[in-house]
């Protein structure tokens, strides 16, 4: 199974490390929930989102 996800990443961050962790976590969790093997998780980083400021933690 292949999955493709579009994500917003926090800034500042290490995009390579964060994407690798997301790929691993998604593959593991989908396998747990469905019993299916996830061969590939592809990510598209749509934008970087600052994690400081008045809207921190708010859903927009």
PQR file with spaces between the fields and no chain letter, atoms N, CA, C, O and H, PARSE charges and radii, in Angstrom:
ATOM       1  N    UNK     1       0.849   -1.161    0.000 -0.4000 1.5000
ATOM       2  CA   UNK     1       0.000    0.000    0.000 -0.0000 2.0000
ATOM       3  C    UNK     1       0.900    1.229    0.000  0.5500 1.7000
ATOM       4  O    UNK     1       1.952    1.247    0.638 -0.5500 1.4000
ATOM       5  N    UNK     2       0.473    2.244   -0.718 -0.4000 1.5000
ATOM       6  CA   UNK     2       1.154    3.527   -0.750 -0.0000 2.0000
ATOM       7  C    UNK     2       0.220    4.609   -0.236  0.5500 1.7000
ATOM       8  O    UNK     2      -0.973    4.616   -0.538 -0.5500 1.4000
ATOM       9  H    UNK     2      -0.382    2.230   -1.237  0.4000 1.0000
ATOM      10  N    UNK     3       0.772    5.506    0.531 -0.4000 1.5000
ATOM      11  CA   UNK     3       0.012    6.636    1.047 -0.0000 2.0000
ATOM      12  C    UNK     3       0.705    7.924    0.653  0.5500 1.7000
ATOM      13  O    UNK     3       1.933    7.999    0.618 -0.5500 1.4000
ATOM      14  H    UNK     3       1.742    5.501    0.776  0.4000 1.0000
ATOM      15  N    UNK     4      -0.097    8.942    0.356 -0.4000 1.5000
ATOM      16  CA   UNK     4       0.455   10.263    0.088 -0.0000 2.0000
ATOM      17  C    UNK     4      -0.263   11.251    0.994  0.5500 1.7000
ATOM      18  O    UNK     4      -1.492   11.307    1.026 -0.5500 1.4000
ATOM      19  H    UNK     4      -1.095    8.881    0.384  0.4000 1.0000
ATOM      20  N    UNK     5       0.522   12.029    1.730 -0.4000 1.5000
ATOM      21  CA   UNK     5      -0.035   12.996    2.662 -0.0000 2.0000
ATOM      22  C    UNK     5       0.511   14.382    2.373  0.5500 1.7000
ATOM      23  O    UNK     5       1.669   14.530    1.984 -0.5500 1.4000
ATOM      24  H    UNK     5       1.521   11.984    1.704  0.4000 1.0000
ATOM      25  N    UNK     6      -0.312   15.386    2.560 -0.4000 1.5000
ATOM      26  CA   UNK     6       0.121   16.783    2.493 -0.0000 2.0000
ATOM      27  C    UNK     6       0.064   17.320    3.913  0.5500 1.7000
ATOM      28  O    UNK     6      -0.963   17.209    4.583 -0.5500 1.4000
ATOM      29  H    UNK     6      -1.253   15.265    2.875  0.4000 1.0000
ATOM      30  N    UNK     7       1.170   17.905    4.374 -0.4000 1.5000
ATOM      31  CA   UNK     7       1.251   18.363    5.754 -0.0000 2.0000
ATOM      32  C    UNK     7       1.783   19.792    5.834  0.5500 1.7000
ATOM      33  O    UNK     7       2.480   20.268    4.938 -0.5500 1.4000
ATOM      34  H    UNK     7       2.004   17.995    3.829  0.4000 1.0000
ATOM      35  N    UNK     8       1.438   20.453    6.918 -0.4000 1.5000
ATOM      36  CA   UNK     8       2.048   21.732    7.280 -0.0000 2.0000
ATOM      37  C    UNK     8       3.052   21.413    8.371  0.5500 1.7000
ATOM      38  O    UNK     8       2.727   20.703    9.322 -0.5500 1.4000
ATOM      39  H    UNK     8       0.872   20.067    7.646  0.4000 1.0000
ATOM      40  N    UNK     9       4.263   21.925    8.247 -0.4000 1.5000
ATOM      41  CA   UNK     9       5.308   21.641    9.222 -0.0000 2.0000
ATOM      42  C    UNK     9       5.543   22.848   10.116  0.5500 1.7000
ATOM      43  O    UNK     9       5.420   23.990    9.673 -0.5500 1.4000
ATOM      44  H    UNK     9       4.526   22.502    7.474  0.4000 1.0000
ATOM      45  N    UNK    10       5.882   22.594   11.379 -0.4000 1.5000
ATOM      46  CA   UNK    10       6.185   23.709   12.270 -0.0000 2.0000
ATOM      47  C    UNK    10       7.512   24.362   11.878  0.5500 1.7000
ATOM      48  O    UNK    10       8.413   23.706   11.355 -0.5500 1.4000
ATOM      49  H    UNK    10       5.982   21.667   11.739  0.4000 1.0000
ATOM      50  N    UNK    11       7.612   25.659   12.142 -0.4000 1.5000
ATOM      51  CA   UNK    11       8.844   26.385   11.898 -0.0000 2.0000
ATOM      52  C    UNK    11       9.218   27.120   13.164  0.5500 1.7000
ATOM      53  O    UNK    11       8.346   27.773   13.738 -0.5500 1.4000
ATOM      54  H    UNK    11       6.880   26.191   12.567  0.4000 1.0000
ATOM      55  N    UNK    12      10.420   27.067   13.634 -0.4000 1.5000
ATOM      56  CA   UNK    12      11.567   26.384   13.029 -0.0000 2.0000
ATOM      57  C    UNK    12      11.547   24.892   13.351  0.5500 1.7000
ATOM      58  O    UNK    12      11.042   24.476   14.393 -0.5500 1.4000
ATOM      59  H    UNK    12      11.128   26.536   13.168  0.4000 1.0000
ATOM      60  N    UNK    13      12.100   24.102   12.446 -0.4000 1.5000
ATOM      61  CA   UNK    13      12.179   22.662   12.624 -0.0000 2.0000
ATOM      62  C    UNK    13      13.225   22.091   11.681  0.5500 1.7000
ATOM      63  O    UNK    13      13.738   22.795   10.810 -0.5500 1.4000
ATOM      64  H    UNK    13      12.511   24.440   11.599  0.4000 1.0000
ATOM      65  N    UNK    14      13.533   20.839   11.853 -0.4000 1.5000
ATOM      66  CA   UNK    14      14.394   20.105   10.927 -0.0000 2.0000
ATOM      67  C    UNK    14      13.450   19.304   10.024  0.5500 1.7000
ATOM      68  O    UNK    14      13.006   18.222   10.409 -0.5500 1.4000
ATOM      69  H    UNK    14      13.117   20.267   12.560  0.4000 1.0000
ATOM      70  N    UNK    15      13.139   19.819    8.831 -0.4000 1.5000
ATOM      71  CA   UNK    15      12.128   19.172    7.981 -0.0000 2.0000
ATOM      72  C    UNK    15      12.432   17.712    7.666  0.5500 1.7000
ATOM      73  O    UNK    15      11.518   16.887    7.651 -0.5500 1.4000
ATOM      74  H    UNK    15      13.500   20.697    8.519  0.4000 1.0000
ATOM      75  N    UNK    16      13.671   17.381    7.419 -0.4000 1.5000
ATOM      76  CA   UNK    16      14.011   15.990    7.088 -0.0000 2.0000
ATOM      77  C    UNK    16      13.694   15.063    8.258  0.5500 1.7000
ATOM      78  O    UNK    16      13.122   13.990    8.063 -0.5500 1.4000
ATOM      79  H    UNK    16      14.413   18.050    7.431  0.4000 1.0000
ATOM      80  N    UNK    17      14.060   15.470    9.464 -0.4000 1.5000
ATOM      81  CA   UNK    17      13.817   14.638   10.640 -0.0000 2.0000
ATOM      82  C    UNK    17      12.323   14.508   10.920  0.5500 1.7000
ATOM      83  O    UNK    17      11.832   13.416   11.207 -0.5500 1.4000
ATOM      84  H    UNK    17      14.524   16.342    9.622  0.4000 1.0000
ATOM      85  N    UNK    18      11.605   15.622   10.836 -0.4000 1.5000
ATOM      86  CA   UNK    18      10.164   15.608   11.102 -0.0000 2.0000
ATOM      87  C    UNK    18       9.437   14.743   10.062  0.5500 1.7000
ATOM      88  O    UNK    18       8.569   13.947   10.423 -0.5500 1.4000
ATOM      89  H    UNK    18      12.004   16.509   10.603  0.4000 1.0000
ATOM      90  N    UNK    19       9.778   14.890    8.796 -0.4000 1.5000
ATOM      91  CA   UNK    19       9.120   14.093    7.749 -0.0000 2.0000
ATOM      92  C    UNK    19       9.407   12.606    7.921  0.5500 1.7000
ATOM      93  O    UNK    19       8.515   11.776    7.743 -0.5500 1.4000
ATOM      94  H    UNK    19      10.482   15.537    8.503  0.4000 1.0000
ATOM      95  N    UNK    20      10.633   12.270    8.262 -0.4000 1.5000
ATOM      96  CA   UNK    20      10.982   10.870    8.483 -0.0000 2.0000
ATOM      97  C    UNK    20      10.178   10.286    9.640  0.5500 1.7000
ATOM      98  O    UNK    20       9.708    9.151    9.560 -0.5500 1.4000
ATOM      99  H    UNK    20      11.357   12.944    8.406  0.4000 1.0000
ATOM     100  N    UNK    21      10.019   11.051   10.706 -0.4000 1.5000
ATOM     101  CA   UNK    21       9.250   10.578   11.858 -0.0000 2.0000
ATOM     102  C    UNK    21       7.770   10.414   11.500  0.5500 1.7000
ATOM     103  O    UNK    21       7.142    9.431   11.895 -0.5500 1.4000
ATOM     104  H    UNK    21      10.401   11.973   10.772  0.4000 1.0000
ATOM     105  N    UNK    22       7.219   11.364   10.761 -0.4000 1.5000
ATOM     106  CA   UNK    22       5.818   11.269   10.336 -0.0000 2.0000
ATOM     107  C    UNK    22       5.616   10.036    9.467  0.5500 1.7000
ATOM     108  O    UNK    22       4.651    9.297    9.659 -0.5500 1.4000
ATOM     109  H    UNK    22       7.729   12.162   10.441  0.4000 1.0000
ATOM     110  N    UNK    23       6.510    9.805    8.519 -0.4000 1.5000
ATOM     111  CA   UNK    23       6.398    8.641    7.642 -0.0000 2.0000
ATOM     112  C    UNK    23       6.396    7.346    8.450  0.5500 1.7000
ATOM     113  O    UNK    23       5.570    6.462    8.225 -0.5500 1.4000
ATOM     114  H    UNK    23       7.294   10.406    8.364  0.4000 1.0000
ATOM     115  N    UNK    24       7.316    7.248    9.379 -0.4000 1.5000
ATOM     116  CA   UNK    24       7.398    6.050   10.216 -0.0000 2.0000
ATOM     117  C    UNK    24       6.129    5.863   11.048  0.5500 1.7000
ATOM     118  O    UNK    24       5.548    4.779   11.081 -0.5500 1.4000
ATOM     119  H    UNK    24       7.987    7.966    9.562  0.4000 1.0000
ATOM     120  N    UNK    25       5.707    6.943   11.721 -0.4000 1.5000
ATOM     121  CA   UNK    25       4.543    6.852   12.596 -0.0000 2.0000
ATOM     122  C    UNK    25       3.268    6.499   11.822  0.5500 1.7000
ATOM     123  O    UNK    25       2.471    5.681   12.281 -0.5500 1.4000
ATOM     124  H    UNK    25       6.179    7.824   11.694  0.4000 1.0000
ATOM     125  N    UNK    26       3.077    7.109   10.659 -0.4000 1.5000
ATOM     126  CA   UNK    26       1.885    6.837    9.848 -0.0000 2.0000
ATOM     127  C    UNK    26       1.892    5.386    9.367  0.5500 1.7000
ATOM     128  O    UNK    26       0.879    4.694    9.474 -0.5500 1.4000
ATOM     129  H    UNK    26       3.725    7.773   10.286  0.4000 1.0000
ATOM     130  N    UNK    27       3.018    4.925    8.843 -0.4000 1.5000
ATOM     131  CA   UNK    27       3.107    3.542    8.355 -0.0000 2.0000
ATOM     132  C    UNK    27       2.815    2.556    9.477  0.5500 1.7000
ATOM     133  O    UNK    27       2.078    1.589    9.287 -0.5500 1.4000
ATOM     134  H    UNK    27       3.840    5.487    8.756  0.4000 1.0000
ATOM     135  N    UNK    28       3.391    2.803   10.639 -0.4000 1.5000
ATOM     136  CA   UNK    28       3.199    1.908   11.787 -0.0000 2.0000
ATOM     137  C    UNK    28       1.733    1.901   12.240  0.5500 1.7000
ATOM     138  O    UNK    28       1.157    0.837   12.468 -0.5500 1.4000
ATOM     139  H    UNK    28       3.990    3.589   10.794  0.4000 1.0000
ATOM     140  N    UNK    29       1.146    3.066   12.365 -0.4000 1.5000
ATOM     141  CA   UNK    29      -0.231    3.157   12.878 -0.0000 2.0000
ATOM     142  C    UNK    29      -1.249    2.578   11.886  0.5500 1.7000
ATOM     143  O    UNK    29      -2.183    1.887   12.293 -0.5500 1.4000
ATOM     144  H    UNK    29       1.614    3.931   12.180  0.4000 1.0000
ATOM     145  N    UNK    30      -1.075    2.853   10.598 -0.4000 1.5000
ATOM     146  CA   UNK    30      -1.987    2.293    9.594 -0.0000 2.0000
ATOM     147  C    UNK    30      -1.889    0.766    9.607  0.5500 1.7000
ATOM     148  O    UNK    30      -2.906    0.077    9.515 -0.5500 1.4000
ATOM     149  H    UNK    30      -0.317    3.414   10.267  0.4000 1.0000
ATOM     150  N    UNK    31      -0.682    0.244    9.720 -0.4000 1.5000
ATOM     151  CA   UNK    31      -0.507   -1.210    9.790 -0.0000 2.0000
ATOM     152  C    UNK    31      -1.193   -1.783   11.018  0.5500 1.7000
ATOM     153  O    UNK    31      -1.818   -2.842   10.945 -0.5500 1.4000
ATOM     154  H    UNK    31       0.143    0.803    9.795  0.4000 1.0000
ATOM     155  N    UNK    32      -1.080   -1.089   12.149 -0.4000 1.5000
ATOM     156  CA   UNK    32      -1.747   -1.534   13.384 -0.0000 2.0000
ATOM     157  C    UNK    32      -3.263   -1.562   13.218  0.5500 1.7000
ATOM     158  O    UNK    32      -3.925   -2.519   13.620 -0.5500 1.4000
ATOM     159  H    UNK    32      -0.572   -0.229   12.208  0.4000 1.0000
ATOM     160  N    UNK    33      -3.798   -0.513   12.630 -0.4000 1.5000
ATOM     161  CA   UNK    33      -5.249   -0.377   12.535 -0.0000 2.0000
ATOM     162  C    UNK    33      -5.877   -1.267   11.470  0.5500 1.7000
ATOM     163  O    UNK    33      -7.000   -1.743   11.642 -0.5500 1.4000
ATOM     164  H    UNK    33      -3.260    0.264   12.304  0.4000 1.0000
ATOM     165  N    UNK    34      -5.161   -1.495   10.370 -0.4000 1.5000
ATOM     166  CA   UNK    34      -5.755   -2.211    9.241 -0.0000 2.0000
ATOM     167  C    UNK    34      -5.196   -3.604    9.011  0.5500 1.7000
ATOM     168  O    UNK    34      -5.829   -4.437    8.362 -0.5500 1.4000
ATOM     169  H    UNK    34      -4.249   -1.109   10.231  0.4000 1.0000
ATOM     170  N    UNK    35      -3.998   -3.856    9.551 -0.4000 1.5000
ATOM     171  CA   UNK    35      -3.351   -5.136    9.281 -0.0000 2.0000
ATOM     172  C    UNK    35      -2.671   -5.164    7.920  0.5500 1.7000
ATOM     173  O    UNK    35      -2.123   -6.192    7.523 -0.5500 1.4000
ATOM     174  H    UNK    35      -3.484   -3.180   10.078  0.4000 1.0000
ATOM     175  N    UNK    36      -2.699   -4.048    7.204 -0.4000 1.5000
ATOM     176  CA   UNK    36      -2.075   -3.975    5.886 -0.0000 2.0000
ATOM     177  C    UNK    36      -0.650   -3.445    6.009  0.5500 1.7000
ATOM     178  O    UNK    36      -0.344   -2.634    6.883 -0.5500 1.4000
ATOM     179  H    UNK    36      -3.144   -3.212    7.526  0.4000 1.0000
ATOM     180  N    UNK    37       0.210   -3.920    5.114 -0.4000 1.5000
ATOM     181  CA   UNK    37       1.594   -3.454    5.098 -0.0000 2.0000
ATOM     182  C    UNK    37       1.683   -2.173    4.273  0.5500 1.7000
ATOM     183  O    UNK    37       1.213   -2.128    3.136 -0.5500 1.4000
ATOM     184  H    UNK    37      -0.039   -4.579    4.404  0.4000 1.0000
ATOM     185  N    UNK    38       2.270   -1.159    4.834 -0.4000 1.5000
ATOM     186  CA   UNK    38       2.456    0.109    4.129 -0.0000 2.0000
ATOM     187  C    UNK    38       3.867    0.120    3.565  0.5500 1.7000
ATOM     188  O    UNK    38       4.844    0.157    4.313 -0.5500 1.4000
ATOM     189  H    UNK    38       2.651   -1.195    5.758  0.4000 1.0000
ATOM     190  N    UNK    39       3.968    0.087    2.233 -0.4000 1.5000
ATOM     191  CA   UNK    39       5.272    0.050    1.578 -0.0000 2.0000
ATOM     192  C    UNK    39       5.897    1.426    1.431  0.5500 1.7000
ATOM     193  O    UNK    39       7.120    1.565    1.415 -0.5500 1.4000
ATOM     194  H    UNK    39       3.175    0.057    1.625  0.4000 1.0000
ATOM     195  N    UNK    40       5.050    2.443    1.324 -0.4000 1.5000
ATOM     196  CA   UNK    40       5.581    3.774    1.052 -0.0000 2.0000
ATOM     197  C    UNK    40       4.637    4.850    1.595  0.5500 1.7000
ATOM     198  O    UNK    40       3.422    4.789    1.405 -0.5500 1.4000
ATOM     199  H    UNK    40       4.057    2.330    1.337  0.4000 1.0000
ATOM     200  N    UNK    41       5.225    5.828    2.271 -0.4000 1.5000
ATOM     201  CA   UNK    41       4.481    7.013    2.703 -0.0000 2.0000
ATOM     202  C    UNK    41       5.210    8.206    2.108  0.5500 1.7000
ATOM     203  O    UNK    41       6.357    8.482    2.458 -0.5500 1.4000
ATOM     204  H    UNK    41       6.212    5.877    2.426  0.4000 1.0000
ATOM     205  N    UNK    42       4.540    8.910    1.210 -0.4000 1.5000
ATOM     206  CA   UNK    42       5.105   10.089    0.570 -0.0000 2.0000
ATOM     207  C    UNK    42       4.481   11.322    1.177  0.5500 1.7000
ATOM     208  O    UNK    42       3.262   11.401    1.335 -0.5500 1.4000
ATOM     209  H    UNK    42       3.608    8.686    0.926  0.4000 1.0000
ATOM     210  N    UNK    43       5.323   12.293    1.521 -0.4000 1.5000
ATOM     211  CA   UNK    43       4.833   13.527    2.118 -0.0000 2.0000
ATOM     212  C    UNK    43       5.074   14.705    1.194  0.5500 1.7000
ATOM     213  O    UNK    43       6.102   14.786    0.522 -0.5500 1.4000
ATOM     214  H    UNK    43       6.313   12.229    1.394  0.4000 1.0000
ATOM     215  N    UNK    44       4.124   15.608    1.169 -0.4000 1.5000
ATOM     216  CA   UNK    44       4.297   16.914    0.542 -0.0000 2.0000
ATOM     217  C    UNK    44       4.184   17.938    1.653  0.5500 1.7000
ATOM     218  O    UNK    44       3.150   18.039    2.313 -0.5500 1.4000
ATOM     219  H    UNK    44       3.288   15.543    1.715  0.4000 1.0000
ATOM     220  N    UNK    45       5.258   18.700    1.859 -0.4000 1.5000
ATOM     221  CA   UNK    45       5.224   19.768    2.857 -0.0000 2.0000
ATOM     222  C    UNK    45       4.614   20.990    2.179  0.5500 1.7000
ATOM     223  O    UNK    45       5.253   21.625    1.340 -0.5500 1.4000
ATOM     224  H    UNK    45       6.098   18.617    1.323  0.4000 1.0000
ATOM     225  N    UNK    46       3.380   21.314    2.544 -0.4000 1.5000
ATOM     226  CA   UNK    46       2.664   22.421    1.897 -0.0000 2.0000
ATOM     227  C    UNK    46       3.216   23.769    2.305  0.5500 1.7000
ATOM     228  O    UNK    46       3.369   24.667    1.477 -0.5500 1.4000
ATOM     229  H    UNK    46       2.861   20.798    3.225  0.4000 1.0000
ATOM     230  N    UNK    47       3.515   23.906    3.590 -0.4000 1.5000
ATOM     231  CA   UNK    47       4.048   25.185    4.077 -0.0000 2.0000
ATOM     232  C    UNK    47       4.652   24.992    5.463  0.5500 1.7000
ATOM     233  O    UNK    47       4.414   23.988    6.135 -0.5500 1.4000
ATOM     234  H    UNK    47       3.391   23.176    4.262  0.4000 1.0000
ATOM     235  N    UNK    48       5.437   25.980    5.865 -0.4000 1.5000
ATOM     236  CA   UNK    48       5.987   26.027    7.214 -0.0000 2.0000
ATOM     237  C    UNK    48       5.134   26.986    8.028  0.5500 1.7000
ATOM     238  O    UNK    48       4.813   28.083    7.570 -0.5500 1.4000
ATOM     239  H    UNK    48       5.630   26.795    5.318  0.4000 1.0000
ATOM     240  N    UNK    49       4.770   26.574    9.228 -0.4000 1.5000
ATOM     241  CA   UNK    49       3.897   27.362   10.085 -0.0000 2.0000
ATOM     242  C    UNK    49       4.665   27.724   11.348  0.5500 1.7000
ATOM     243  O    UNK    49       5.187   26.842   12.030 -0.5500 1.4000
ATOM     244  H    UNK    49       5.031   25.683    9.600  0.4000 1.0000
ATOM     245  N    UNK    50       4.738   29.014   11.666 -0.4000 1.5000
ATOM     246  CA   UNK    50       5.434   29.415   12.882 -0.0000 2.0000
ATOM     247  C    UNK    50       4.675   28.913   14.101  0.5500 1.7000
ATOM     248  O    UNK    50       3.444   28.921   14.133 -0.5500 1.4000
ATOM     249  H    UNK    50       4.314   29.730   11.112  0.4000 1.0000
ATOM     250  N    UNK    51       5.425   28.481   15.096 -0.4000 1.5000
ATOM     251  CA   UNK    51       4.801   27.902   16.287 -0.0000 2.0000
ATOM     252  C    UNK    51       4.776   28.888   17.447  0.5500 1.7000
ATOM     253  O    UNK    51       4.386   28.526   18.556 -0.5500 1.4000
ATOM     254  H    UNK    51       6.424   28.474   15.071  0.4000 1.0000
ATOM     255  N    UNK    52       5.183   30.117   17.208 -0.4000 1.5000
ATOM     256  CA   UNK    52       5.110   31.129   18.247 -0.0000 2.0000
ATOM     257  C    UNK    52       4.129   32.202   17.812  0.5500 1.7000
ATOM     258  O    UNK    52       3.821   32.326   16.626 -0.5500 1.4000
ATOM     259  H    UNK    52       5.501   30.412   16.307  0.4000 1.0000
ATOM     260  N    UNK    53       3.652   32.952   18.740 -0.4000 1.5000
ATOM     261  CA   UNK    53       2.741   34.028   18.389 -0.0000 2.0000
ATOM     262  C    UNK    53       1.375   33.823   18.998  0.5500 1.7000
ATOM     263  O    UNK    53       1.136   32.835   19.693 -0.5500 1.4000
ATOM     264  H    UNK    53       3.902   32.851   19.703  0.4000 1.0000
ATOM     265  N    UNK    54       0.472   34.765   18.737 -0.4000 1.5000
ATOM     266  CA   UNK    54      -0.856   34.756   19.383 -0.0000 2.0000
ATOM     267  C    UNK    54      -1.745   33.591   18.960  0.5500 1.7000
ATOM     268  O    UNK    54      -2.666   33.238   19.697 -0.5500 1.4000
ATOM     269  H    UNK    54       0.666   35.568   18.173  0.4000 1.0000
ATOM     270  N    UNK    55      -1.502   32.979   17.793 -0.4000 1.5000
ATOM     271  CA   UNK    55      -2.379   31.886   17.319 -0.0000 2.0000
ATOM     272  C    UNK    55      -1.810   30.512   17.610  0.5500 1.7000
ATOM     273  O    UNK    55      -2.319   29.511   17.106 -0.5500 1.4000
ATOM     274  H    UNK    55      -0.754   33.265   17.194  0.4000 1.0000
ATOM     275  N    UNK    56      -0.768   30.450   18.412 -0.4000 1.5000
ATOM     276  CA   UNK    56      -0.152   29.167   18.719 -0.0000 2.0000
ATOM     277  C    UNK    56      -1.181   28.223   19.346  0.5500 1.7000
ATOM     278  O    UNK    56      -1.847   28.570   20.321 -0.5500 1.4000
ATOM     279  H    UNK    56      -0.354   31.263   18.821  0.4000 1.0000
ATOM     280  N    UNK    57      -1.296   27.025   18.769 -0.4000 1.5000
ATOM     281  CA   UNK    57      -2.197   26.024   19.298 -0.0000 2.0000
ATOM     282  C    UNK    57      -3.650   26.189   18.887  0.5500 1.7000
ATOM     283  O    UNK    57      -4.484   25.353   19.237 -0.5500 1.4000
ATOM     284  H    UNK    57      -0.754   26.743   17.977  0.4000 1.0000
ATOM     285  N    UNK    58      -3.967   27.225   18.168 -0.4000 1.5000
ATOM     286  CA   UNK    58      -5.354   27.430   17.742 -0.0000 2.0000
ATOM     287  C    UNK    58      -5.612   26.781   16.391  0.5500 1.7000
ATOM     288  O    UNK    58      -4.725   26.717   15.539 -0.5500 1.4000
ATOM     289  H    UNK    58      -3.290   27.904   17.884  0.4000 1.0000
ATOM     290  N    UNK    59      -6.796   26.317   16.211 -0.4000 1.5000
ATOM     291  CA   UNK    59      -7.216   25.781   14.920 -0.0000 2.0000
ATOM     292  C    UNK    59      -7.823   26.908   14.123  0.5500 1.7000
ATOM     293  O    UNK    59      -8.670   27.644   14.628 -0.5500 1.4000
ATOM     294  H    UNK    59      -7.517   26.370   16.902  0.4000 1.0000
ATOM     295  N    UNK    60      -7.400   27.051   12.886 -0.4000 1.5000
ATOM     296  CA   UNK    60      -7.940   28.098   12.035 -0.0000 2.0000
ATOM     297  C    UNK    60      -8.750   27.527   10.935  0.5500 1.7000
ATOM     298  O    UNK    60      -9.288   28.270   10.113 -0.5500 1.4000
ATOM     299  H    UNK    60      -6.712   26.452   12.475  0.4000 1.0000
